[in-house]
Amino acid sequence: MNSLHIPGTAKTPAVDFTDGALEISGKSIPENSIEFYQPLYDWLDQYGQQAAKSTILKVRLEYFNTSSSKCLLDVFRKLEAIQKSGKSQVSVTWMYEEEDEDMMEAGEDYCEIVGLPFTIEKIKEG
């Protein structure tokens, strides 16, 4: 399976999806969130056909806007479907900087909404 690598910009997160190891990091405030996230959806649809036994998504966002929050939920839903299919054990590590309570709460909210194991991990700034 091909990897998906999208370099981060001032408005879009860096994306690094390889077999079983997925990462989204940076800021997510694109002009058109659906357009930006569509390649991630497409990759996950293909990945779901031949997923690794274990899949870990690491999310380390500094900030995301409302439209990105819906797109992130769609990413989690696709991973949830992969887990339900029995093809992969999926888990999410949601990382936030220790002073960023809003980002911590966002991770907790996703944890409650999505049927995936979440680890909420505080990281030191700097």
C-alpha positions in Angstrom: 0.0 0.0 0.0 1.3 3.4 -0.9 2.0 5.9 1.8 0.3 9.3 2.0 2.6 12.3 2.8 1.2 15.8 2.7 3.6 18.5 4.0 2.2 20.9 6.5 1.6 24.6 5.8 0.6 27.6 7.8 -3.1 26.5 7.3 -2.9 22.8 6.8 -1.6 20.0 8.9 1.2 17.6 8.0 -0.1 14.2 7.1 2.0 11.1 7.2 0.0 7.9 6.7 2.0 4.6 6.2 0.9 1.1 6.8 -0.3 1.0 10.4 1.2 4.3 11.5 -0.8 7.4 10.8 0.0 10.9 12.0 -1.7 14.3 11.6 0.1 17.3 13.1 0.2 21.1 13.0 -2.7 23.5 12.3 -5.9 22.7 10.4 -7.6 25.8 9.2 -7.7 25.2 5.4 -9.9 27.3 3.1 -11.8 24.2 2.1 -11.5 21.5 4.7 -13.4 18.8 2.7 -11.1 19.3 -0.3 -8.0 19.0 2.0 -9.2 15.9 3.8 -10.5 14.1 0.8 -7.2 12.4 0.0 -7.1 11.1 3.6 -10.6 9.6 3.2 -9.6 8.0 -0.1 -6.4 6.6 1.5 -8.3 5.2 4.5 -10.9 3.6 2.2 -8.1 1.8 0.3 -6.2 1.0 3.5 -9.4 -0.6 5.0 -9.2 -3.3 2.3 -5.8 -4.5 3.5 -5.1 -2.9 6.9 -2.2 -3.8 9.1 -3.0 -5.9 12.2 -2.5 -2.8 14.3 -3.2 0.8 13.3 -2.2 3.8 15.5 -3.3 7.3 14.6 -1.4 10.1 16.3 -3.0 13.5 16.3 -1.0 16.5 17.4 -2.8 19.6 16.4 -2.1 23.1 17.6 -5.4 24.4 16.4 -8.3 23.4 14.2 -11.4 25.2 12.9 -15.0 24.1 13.0 -15.0 22.6 9.5 -11.8 20.7 10.3 -13.4 19.2 13.4 -16.1 17.6 11.2 -13.4 16.3 8.9 -11.4 14.8 11.8 -14.6 13.1 13.0 -15.0 11.6 9.5 -11.4 10.3 9.7 -12.2 8.7 13.1 -15.4 7.2 11.7 -13.4 5.6 8.8 -11.0 4.1 11.3 -13.9 2.9 13.5 -15.3 1.1 10.4 -11.9 -0.6 9.8 -11.8 -1.7 13.5 -15.4 -3.0 13.3 -14.5 -5.0 10.2 -12.0 -7.0 12.3 -9.1 -6.2 9.9 -7.1 -4.0 12.4 -6.9 -3.1 16.0 -7.1 0.7 15.8 -6.2 3.2 18.5 -5.8 6.9 18.7 -3.2 9.0 20.6 -4.4 12.5 20.9 -1.6 14.8 21.9 -1.9 18.3 23.3 0.4 20.9 24.8 0.1 21.0 28.6 -1.3 24.5 28.7 -3.9 23.9 26.0 -7.0 22.8 27.9 -9.2 23.4 24.8 -7.2 20.9 22.8 -7.3 18.4 25.7 -11.1 18.8 25.9 -11.5 18.3 22.1 -9.6 15.0 22.4 -11.9 14.0 25.3 -15.0 14.9 23.2 -13.8 12.8 20.3 -13.1 9.9 22.7 -16.7 10.0 23.9 -18.2 10.2 20.4 -16.1 7.6 18.6 -15.9 3.9 19.5 -12.1 3.7 19.4 -9.6 3.4 22.2 -8.2 6.9 22.8 -5.1 7.9 24.8 -5.0 11.6 25.7 -1.4 12.5 26.1 -0.1 15.8 27.5 3.2 17.0 26.0 5.5 19.6 27.3 5.7 22.8 25.2 8.9 23.7 23.5 
